[in-house]
Amino acid sequence: MLVNGAIVAGKGAGAVKARSSEEIEQIRVILRSRFDELNAEYEEAAAQNHRLRLVEIGDAAGDDQADSGSKTAERDAATSLLRTLLERRTQAEHAMARLEDGTYGNCEGCSHPIPVERLEVFPSATTCVNCKAVRERRAS
């Protein structure tokens, strides 16, 4: 089965068989490409955030509450974007490490194969849907 350009064997209950070196290389290329895209987005967002802070420092004189609130909202949005991009980049990096050690495609929580359909949508997934839901419930 094709997963974002890579072949992942298995069907039905999410069965995953051993991948050939060609399949592993295809997955590696996809994950590396995703990491590089996220890294470029992160670097651009960090540069924009830096420019925003410089403008904010030099342009704060005479601000009223509305101006100050707008700048705070912009700064919070930029910081949130940076955190999200960093987290997604870290996930891609972690998936690449799992590919190298042979655990890619298996859930970190229960060790069962992650369904192919999940990997098609989210190649950096490290947990099955059930384990992800349990983690999210515990976090809230």
Backbone as CSV, one residue per row, in Angstrom:
resi,resn,N_x,N_y,N_z,CA_x,CA_y,CA_z,C_x,C_y,C_z
1,MET,0.848,-1.178,0.000,0.000,0.000,0.000,0.889,1.236,0.000
2,LEU,0.475,2.271,-0.670,1.224,3.497,-0.785,0.906,4.423,0.384
3,VAL,1.920,4.882,1.097,1.754,5.810,2.207,2.544,7.062,1.858
4,ASN,1.823,8.091,1.428,2.468,9.341,1.031,3.688,9.092,0.148
5,GLY,3.514,8.223,-0.829,4.584,7.948,-1.764,5.436,6.746,-1.389
6,ALA,5.256,6.200,-0.180,6.043,5.046,0.243,5.166,3.818,0.324
7,ILE,5.759,2.680,0.090,5.008,1.432,0.148,5.051,0.898,1.571
8,VAL,3.878,0.634,2.126,3.776,0.019,3.441,2.930,-1.225,3.267
9,ALA,3.465,-2.352,3.622,2.744,-3.608,3.449,1.712,-3.775,4.545
10,GLY,0.701,-4.536,4.261,-0.289,-4.852,5.273,-1.645,-4.333,4.887
11,LYS,-2.657,-4.924,5.463,-4.030,-4.553,5.172,-4.882,-5.045,6.321
12,GLY,-6.101,-4.661,6.338,-7.035,-5.175,7.334,-6.779,-4.582,8.697
13,ALA,-6.409,-5.400,9.661,-6.266,-4.974,11.051,-4.986,-4.191,11.288
14,GLY,-4.437,-3.607,10.245,-3.247,-2.789,10.419,-1.969,-3.609,10.440
15,ALA,-2.014,-4.806,9.919,-0.835,-5.665,9.921,0.292,-4.999,9.151
16,VAL,1.487,-5.079,9.697,2.663,-4.524,9.041,3.712,-5.617,9.001
17,LYS,4.217,-5.920,7.809,5.271,-6.921,7.708,6.604,-6.201,7.588
18,ALA,7.655,-6.971,7.652,8.986,-6.391,7.527,9.097,-5.674,6.186
19,ARG,9.694,-4.512,6.220,9.823,-3.717,5.005,11.167,-3.995,4.336
20,SER,11.167,-3.911,3.025,12.418,-4.082,2.281,13.257,-2.818,2.451
21,SER,14.516,-2.929,2.090,15.397,-1.764,2.197,14.934,-0.640,1.276
22,GLU,14.318,-0.986,0.137,13.792,0.036,-0.773,12.614,0.771,-0.134
23,GLU,11.730,0.014,0.524,10.582,0.630,1.194,11.037,1.534,2.332
24,ILE,12.024,1.066,3.089,12.553,1.871,4.194,13.158,3.155,3.654
25,GLU,13.859,3.056,2.540,14.454,4.259,1.945,13.381,5.230,1.474
26,GLN,12.290,4.715,0.885,11.187,5.591,0.458,10.580,6.310,1.660
27,ILE,10.351,5.584,2.728,9.777,6.193,3.936,10.748,7.224,4.498
28,ARG,12.041,6.876,4.509,13.064,7.794,5.013,13.050,9.109,4.228
29,VAL,12.943,9.003,2.905,12.915,10.200,2.053,11.688,11.060,2.384
30,ILE,10.540,10.412,2.554,9.312,11.153,2.879,9.442,11.855,4.224
31,LEU,9.918,11.121,5.237,10.055,11.712,6.569,11.097,12.833,6.567
32,ARG,12.203,12.618,5.846,13.245,13.649,5.787,12.726,14.902,5.084
33,SER,11.972,14.697,4.018,11.385,15.814,3.297,10.441,16.599,4.205
34,ARG,9.611,15.876,4.951,8.679,16.522,5.887,9.450,17.279,6.955
35,PHE,10.517,16.682,7.483,11.345,17.347,8.487,11.939,18.634,7.911
36,ASP,12.470,18.552,6.693,13.075,19.729,6.066,12.049,20.839,5.841
37,GLU,10.822,20.459,5.404,9.752,21.446,5.222,9.408,22.129,6.546
38,LEU,9.252,21.327,7.591,8.913,21.870,8.903,10.045,22.729,9.448
39,ASN,11.281,22.315,9.204,12.426,23.085,9.659,12.463,24.451,8.975
40,ALA,12.204,24.476,7.679,12.176,25.747,6.943,11.041,26.641,7.458
41,GLU,9.858,26.041,7.692,8.735,26.813,8.245,9.091,27.367,9.616
42,TYR,9.739,26.545,10.445,10.125,26.981,11.788,11.118,28.135,11.720
43,GLU,12.124,28.004,10.869,13.133,29.057,10.739,12.493,30.375,10.280
44,GLU,11.565,30.301,9.312,10.878,31.499,8.830,10.012,32.106,9.936
45,ALA,9.294,31.266,10.662,8.445,31.758,11.758,9.298,32.384,12.858
46,ALA,10.456,31.805,13.139,11.353,32.361,14.164,11.874,33.727,13.716
47,ALA,12.210,33.852,12.440,12.680,35.133,11.914,11.563,36.186,11.978
48,GLN,10.339,35.798,11.614,9.209,36.731,11.691,8.945,37.143,13.135
49,ASN,9.042,36.186,14.037,8.836,36.476,15.451,9.885,37.467,15.947
50,HIS,11.121,37.282,15.517,12.194,38.189,15.905,11.933,39.602,15.367
51,ARG,11.522,39.680,14.080,11.212,40.992,13.500,10.055,41.660,14.239
52,LEU,9.049,40.878,14.586,7.893,41.397,15.323,8.329,41.976,16.658
53,ARG,9.206,41.295,17.343,9.690,41.781,18.646,10.515,43.065,18.489
54,LEU,11.323,43.123,17.431,12.110,44.338,17.212,11.211,45.533,16.929
55,VAL,10.186,45.329,16.120,9.234,46.397,15.816,8.503,46.798,17.090
56,GLU,8.125,45.822,17.867,7.391,46.075,19.110,8.223,46.900,20.082
57,ILE,9.496,46.588,20.172,10.379,47.323,21.087,10.521,48.776,20.648
58,GLY,10.694,48.976,19.362,10.923,50.326,18.853,9.662,51.144,18.659
59,ASP,8.501,50.513,18.757,7.256,51.191,18.407,6.247,51.208,19.556
60,ALA,6.718,51.069,20.792,5.795,50.943,21.918,5.385,52.279,22.515
61,ALA,6.111,53.312,22.224,5.797,54.618,22.821,4.434,55.104,22.362
62,GLY,3.619,55.514,23.299,2.320,56.070,22.976,1.234,55.044,22.723
63,ASP,1.514,53.781,22.962,0.493,52.757,22.761,-0.616,52.886,23.798
64,ASP,-1.841,52.738,23.335,-2.951,52.661,24.279,-3.211,51.189,24.589
65,GLN,-4.241,50.908,25.373,-4.513,49.530,25.764,-4.832,48.636,24.563
66,ALA,-5.547,49.169,23.595,-5.905,48.375,22.417,-4.657,48.002,21.612
67,ASP,-3.752,48.968,21.416,-2.506,48.683,20.707,-1.683,47.636,21.453
68,SER,-1.586,47.826,22.742,-0.824,46.893,23.570,-1.438,45.497,23.519
69,GLY,-2.761,45.429,23.573,-3.456,44.140,23.504,-3.255,43.460,22.167
70,SER,-3.309,44.240,21.090,-3.084,43.676,19.754,-1.684,43.109,19.626
71,LYS,-0.713,43.840,20.135,0.671,43.366,20.062,0.860,42.103,20.899
72,THR,0.220,42.058,22.043,0.306,40.861,22.885,-0.323,39.668,22.183
73,ALA,-1.471,39.864,21.543,-2.136,38.780,20.813,-1.264,38.300,19.653
74,GLU,-0.638,39.219,18.922,0.256,38.844,17.822,1.443,38.040,18.342
75,ARG,2.022,38.509,19.445,3.179,37.835,20.034,2.791,36.425,20.505
76,ASP,1.619,36.307,21.131,1.153,34.996,21.588,0.903,34.045,20.420
77,ALA,0.318,34.556,19.349,0.065,33.729,18.161,1.378,33.265,17.536
78,ALA,2.345,34.175,17.457,3.651,33.825,16.879,4.358,32.780,17.737
79,THR,4.279,32.927,19.039,4.903,31.964,19.948,4.225,30.609,19.854
80,SER,2.909,30.602,19.745,2.163,29.364,19.602,2.537,28.651,18.303
81,LEU,2.656,29.403,17.225,3.058,28.830,15.943,4.446,28.203,16.047
82,LEU,5.373,28.899,16.690,6.721,28.358,16.859,6.694,27.040,17.634
83,ARG,5.924,27.004,18.716,5.821,25.776,19.512,5.250,24.625,18.688
84,THR,4.202,24.911,17.914,3.569,23.878,17.094,4.537,23.352,16.043
85,LEU,5.222,24.243,15.359,6.181,23.817,14.336,7.332,23.024,14.942
86,LEU,7.811,23.452,16.093,8.896,22.733,16.759,8.436,21.331,17.161
87,GLU,7.217,21.218,17.670,6.685,19.911,18.059,6.539,18.992,16.841
88,ARG,6.016,19.514,15.744,5.839,18.706,14.534,7.185,18.293,13.951
89,ARG,8.162,19.198,14.007,9.510,18.882,13.517,10.134,17.784,14.378
90,THR,9.944,17.874,15.679,10.458,16.863,16.599,9.795,15.514,16.344
91,GLN,8.497,15.514,16.038,7.789,14.269,15.726,8.373,13.605,14.473
92,ALA,8.650,14.400,13.459,9.230,13.851,12.226,10.619,13.282,12.507
93,GLU,11.386,13.985,13.317,12.722,13.522,13.676,12.647,12.206,14.464
94,HIS,11.680,12.127,15.375,11.485,10.917,16.172,11.074,9.742,15.273
95,ALA,10.213,10.004,14.314,9.789,8.950,13.380,10.981,8.441,12.574
96,MET,11.868,9.348,12.166,13.063,8.925,11.427,13.950,8.042,12.302
97,ALA,14.077,8.392,13.573,14.872,7.571,14.494,14.243,6.194,14.671
98,ARG,12.926,6.151,14.758,12.217,4.867,14.892,12.390,4.028,13.631
99,LEU,12.419,4.667,12.482,12.646,3.940,11.235,14.026,3.285,11.262
100,GLU,15.011,4.032,11.745,16.374,3.518,11.823,16.486,2.332,12.775
101,ASP,15.766,2.391,13.902,15.897,1.295,14.879,14.893,0.162,14.652
102,GLY,14.090,0.271,13.580,13.194,-0.823,13.210,11.855,-0.848,13.922
103,THR,11.518,0.209,14.660,10.240,0.225,15.383,9.189,1.083,14.707
104,TYR,9.530,1.718,13.590,8.570,2.559,12.883,7.369,1.721,12.446
105,GLY,6.168,2.251,12.687,4.946,1.560,12.294,4.321,0.751,13.413
106,ASN,5.013,0.650,14.548,4.461,-0.031,15.712,4.195,1.001,16.803
107,CYS,3.101,0.819,17.523,2.685,1.749,18.563,3.669,1.745,19.732
108,GLU,4.041,2.925,20.199,4.915,3.034,21.362,4.196,2.616,22.648
109,GLY,2.878,2.703,22.641,2.118,2.359,23.837,1.872,0.874,23.989
110,CYS,1.323,0.247,22.950,0.902,-1.158,23.053,1.739,-2.098,22.182
111,SER,2.640,-1.555,21.388,3.528,-2.313,20.488,2.816,-2.980,19.313
112,HIS,1.516,-2.791,19.177,0.796,-3.336,18.033,1.076,-2.470,16.808
113,PRO,0.935,-3.045,15.623,1.133,-2.250,14.406,0.133,-1.083,14.339
114,ILE,0.623,0.071,13.945,-0.249,1.227,13.719,-0.958,0.994,12.395
115,PRO,-2.267,1.156,12.353,-2.980,0.911,11.096,-2.409,1.741,9.946
116,VAL,-2.311,1.107,8.807,-1.771,1.749,7.615,-2.519,3.049,7.312
117,GLU,-3.832,3.042,7.522,-4.635,4.240,7.239,-4.157,5.434,8.082
118,ARG,-3.756,5.174,9.333,-3.245,6.251,10.194,-1.906,6.758,9.678
119,LEU,-1.047,5.831,9.260,0.266,6.235,8.741,0.134,6.980,7.416
120,GLU,-0.902,6.667,6.643,-1.124,7.394,5.390,-1.422,8.860,5.673
121,VAL,-2.219,9.098,6.701,-2.614,10.463,7.053,-1.515,11.169,7.832
122,PHE,-0.839,10.435,8.708,0.136,11.028,9.622,1.375,10.133,9.699
123,PRO,2.305,10.263,8.732,3.474,9.378,8.693,4.352,9.431,9.941
124,SER,4.256,10.505,10.725,5.060,10.623,11.933,4.398,9.985,13.148
125,ALA,3.238,9.361,12.954,2.510,8.765,14.084,3.366,7.719,14.787
126,THR,3.365,7.762,16.110,4.103,6.773,16.898,3.171,5.972,17.800
127,THR,1.882,6.300,17.771,0.907,5.570,18.578,-0.322,5.258,17.734
128,CYS,-1.006,4.203,18.129,-2.283,3.896,17.496,-3.330,4.878,18.029
129,VAL,-4.480,4.898,17.424,-5.524,5.846,17.817,-5.943,5.622,19.268
130,ASN,-6.076,4.373,19.684,-6.503,4.095,21.057,-5.497,4.610,22.084
131,CYS,-4.229,4.327,21.891,-3.201,4.791,22.832,-3.092,6.312,22.828
132,LYS,-3.249,6.932,21.658,-3.223,8.392,21.569,-4.373,8.989,22.368
133,ALA,-5.561,8.393,22.253,-6.719,8.878,22.990,-6.509,8.754,24.488
134,VAL,-5.914,7.642,24.931,-5.643,7.447,26.357,-4.652,8.511,26.846
135,ARG,-3.610,8.774,26.081,-2.628,9.812,26.455,-3.285,11.178,26.571
136,GLU,-4.157,11.502,25.626,-4.812,12.808,25.647,-5.764,12.938,26.831
137,ARG,-6.452,11.853,27.169,-7.353,11.896,28.338,-6.563,12.101,29.608
138,ARG,-5.403,11.435,29.720,-4.567,11.576,30.920,-3.985,12.973,31.029
139,ALA,-3.697,13.587,29.884,-3.095,14.928,29.870,-4.090,16.009,30.261
140,SER,-5.386,15.743,30.081,-6.366,16.795,30.389,-6.902,16.705,31.786
